[in-house]
Amino acid sequence: MRSKNLIKMVLIAFAALVVLSGLSSQGMADEKLKGKTVNINKATAQELQQVPLITKDLAEKIVKYREKNGDFQVIEELLQVDGFSRDLLRKIKGFLLLEGIGGEECTC
């Protein structure tokens, strides 16, 4: 009986740790850009790396894709970049911009 209670306590502590680590990493992600967004059609690889979860390698792939295929028409086109996933896009979409029609910037 004691071992079951100990296991429950360990699992609860682990779950709390996971939740807290998620909150702190989101806080760090928000701090990284400090509420700003990055235009994926204009940003350099270095600027793309300011987006949470975008590694140097992935940033370079985004720039190379854009150079080869032209500007992104929709943010979801990032899924065509090797190494990009729907889950990643969902997590970082709020940090991304596209240049809109008439030169306006929009979050899409």
C-alpha positions as CSV (number, residue, x, y, z in Angstrom):
1,M,0.0,0.0,0.0
2,R,2.8,2.4,0.9
3,S,4.6,1.8,-2.5
4,K,1.3,2.7,-4.3
5,N,1.1,6.0,-2.4
6,L,4.8,6.7,-3.1
7,I,4.3,6.0,-6.8
8,K,1.3,8.3,-6.9
9,M,3.3,11.0,-5.2
10,V,6.1,10.6,-7.6
11,L,3.8,10.8,-10.6
12,I,2.1,13.9,-9.2
13,A,5.4,15.6,-8.6
14,F,6.5,14.6,-12.1
15,A,3.3,16.0,-13.7
16,A,3.8,19.2,-11.8
17,L,7.3,19.5,-13.0
18,V,6.2,19.0,-16.6
19,V,3.6,21.7,-16.3
20,L,5.9,24.1,-14.7
21,S,8.7,23.5,-17.2
22,G,6.1,24.1,-20.0
23,L,5.1,27.4,-18.5
24,S,8.7,28.5,-18.0
25,S,9.7,27.6,-21.6
26,Q,6.7,29.5,-22.9
27,G,7.8,32.5,-20.8
28,M,11.2,32.2,-22.3
29,A,9.7,31.9,-25.8
30,D,7.7,35.1,-25.2
31,E,10.8,36.8,-23.9
32,K,12.9,35.8,-26.9
33,L,10.9,38.1,-29.3
34,K,9.4,40.3,-26.6
35,G,6.0,40.4,-28.3
36,K,7.4,41.1,-31.8
37,T,6.8,39.1,-34.9
38,V,9.1,38.0,-37.8
39,N,8.2,38.4,-41.4
40,I,9.1,35.1,-43.0
41,N,9.4,36.7,-46.4
42,K,12.0,39.2,-45.4
43,A,13.8,37.7,-42.4
44,T,17.4,36.5,-42.5
45,A,18.3,33.2,-41.0
46,Q,19.6,35.0,-38.0
47,E,16.3,36.8,-37.5
48,L,14.3,33.6,-38.0
49,Q,16.3,32.1,-35.1
50,Q,14.7,34.6,-32.8
51,V,11.4,32.7,-33.2
52,P,11.1,30.1,-30.4
53,L,11.9,26.6,-31.5
54,I,13.5,27.7,-34.8
55,T,17.0,26.2,-34.9
56,K,19.9,27.6,-37.0
57,D,19.5,24.6,-39.4
58,L,15.7,25.1,-39.8
59,A,16.1,28.9,-40.3
60,E,18.6,28.3,-43.0
61,K,16.3,25.8,-44.7
62,I,13.5,28.4,-44.6
63,V,15.7,31.0,-46.3
64,K,16.9,28.5,-48.9
65,Y,13.3,27.4,-49.6
66,R,12.2,31.1,-50.0
67,E,15.2,31.8,-52.3
68,K,14.4,28.8,-54.5
69,N,10.6,29.1,-54.6
70,G,9.9,32.8,-54.0
71,D,8.0,34.4,-51.2
72,F,5.6,32.4,-49.0
73,Q,2.0,32.9,-50.0
74,V,0.5,31.5,-46.8
75,I,2.2,30.6,-43.5
76,E,1.2,27.0,-44.0
77,E,3.6,26.8,-46.9
78,L,6.3,26.5,-44.3
79,L,5.2,22.8,-44.1
80,Q,7.0,22.4,-47.4
81,V,10.3,23.1,-45.7
82,D,12.2,20.0,-44.7
83,G,12.0,19.5,-40.9
84,F,8.9,21.7,-40.4
85,S,5.8,20.0,-38.9
86,R,2.2,21.0,-38.2
87,D,2.9,20.8,-34.5
88,L,5.8,23.3,-34.8
89,L,3.7,25.6,-36.9
90,R,0.9,25.6,-34.4
91,K,3.4,26.5,-31.6
92,I,5.1,29.4,-33.4
93,K,2.4,30.8,-35.7
94,G,1.8,33.7,-33.4
95,F,5.4,34.9,-33.9
96,L,5.2,34.9,-37.7
97,L,4.1,37.4,-40.3
98,L,3.7,37.5,-44.1
99,E,4.0,40.5,-46.2
100,G,0.4,41.2,-47.2
101,I,-1.3,42.6,-50.3
102,G,-0.3,46.2,-50.9
103,G,2.8,45.9,-48.7
104,E,0.8,45.7,-45.5
105,E,2.0,43.3,-42.9
106,C,-0.5,40.7,-41.6
107,T,-0.6,37.8,-39.3
108,C,-2.1,35.0,-41.3
